[in-house]
Amino acid sequence: MIAQAVAKISAHEAQSAANGFLLDHLPDRYLAVEPRLDALLQAWRVKVVLTYPFIGSVGEVGEIIISAISEDVLSHTPLTEMRERARQHYEQHREAIQTAFSQAGN
């Protein structure tokens, strides 16, 4: 018999814990979004996206898995992998990002 996940922390708390992890390890353009409870793992799966002011998300770069019991980070996409995916998304959207920042300065 498989035990049912009993989330002691909310989706909001899981997202907050994931964002705290990101703040400790990566620059400010990374954001944890859309937590989903994984009952089998008894954890929250939280997407990590690269985001910019005036534009929003430009793409998913990884995932952080947060315990549904304790807010601990159980695992995450390697930081070097997230940085590389972010670089690729930046390159794909460079013109839009630069345009948005130059228009915001006017």
Sequence and secondary structure as in RCSB ss.txt:
>XXXX:A:sequence
MIAQAVAKISAHEAQSAANGFLLDHLPDRYLAVEPRLDALLQAWRVKVVLTYPFIGSVGEVGEIIISAISEDVLS
HTPLTEMRERARQHYEQHREAIQTAFSQAGN
>XXXX:A:secstr
       SS HHHHHHHHHHHHHHHS TTEEEEEEEEETTTTEEEEEEEEEETTTEEEEEEEEEEEETTT  EEE
E  HHHHHHHHHHHHHHHHHHHHHHHHHHT 
